[in-house]
Amino acid sequence: MIPWVLLDSAPVPGGNGELRLLRRGAEFSIRLGRDELMNSRLGGSEEALASVACERVRTRKAPRILIGGLGMGFTLRAALAALGPDARIAVAELVPAVIKWARGPMIEIFNNSLEDSRVGIHQDDVGALIRSGRSAFDAILLDVDNGPDGLTRDSNDALYDRQGLAAAHRALRPGGVLAIWSAGPDLKFAQRLRKANFAVDEIRVRASKARAGAKHTIWIARRGEQKETR
């Protein structure tokens, strides 16, 4: 068995503990303590997050997409594959080291996606970008922390509470899509989405592209076509 090698570590801004980047052969892992947050072999559900959401907005003229969380780039690469040349994708990543790892040790995994002319990388809290925009995005894709039941930062919970969902609703254009990745199902959160005036589909997707293994949850929440007046 090839041992894991620690490549780098970085504190989580405003959170507890530190993120660690490890490598074993061609496989990468990002961990918080003993919890593995990401693995380069397991990106099936993150890819589905982007492909399902972008399919619903790709026919729009010059669609604008916001991705919360760079991670290992699964969501970004799938969004690029699903969208045309007139799309614009903003990626918000709070941890500077994650951006550094994407351009350093994991550059082959990212496969030039960060240099795509449609992509802009923002070292920022995705919540701040959501709150600053009104009818700014056709789709918001949140692959942040562990989903509504977060691990890394308590402040991430604000993305998924009543006020956070209301901000996302305002930031979407009429008919826009809020897509959320989660490690597991959450009945109360699904109900909260509906109370925030979203039409909600819940999808269970395997973490890997194989037919076996763990499943993750994706919520596809659609804002109504009517413009907000407030």
Number of C-alpha atoms within 10 A of each C-alpha: 4 7 9 14 13 14 12 14 16 15 15 17 14 12 13 14 14 15 22 20 24 20 20 13 10 10 13 22 20 22 17 20 13 6 10 12 18 17 18 17 13 18 18 19 25 30 21 22 28 30 21 17 27 25 12 16 20 20 11 13 11 15 21 22 27 24 23 27 24 23 23 24 22 22 26 29 21 19 26 20 11 17 23 16 11 13 19 18 23 20 24 24 21 20 19 15 19 23 20 12 16 21 16 12 15 21 15 12 18 17 14 12 17 19 11 13 12 17 17 14 15 17 15 16 16 24 19 12 18 24 15 12 14 15 16 20 25 26 30 29 26 28 22 26 21 16 23 21 17 16 17 21 15 13 12 23 16 13 21 22 16 14 12 18 22 18 20 26 29 22 23 26 22 19 18 27 29 27 24 24 26 24 20 15 20 14 7 8 16 17 12 16 23 14 13 20 15 23 15 18 12 14 17 17 19 19 23 18 14 10 8 9 11 14 18 20 22 27 24 23 26 24 24 17 10 9 12 12 4 4
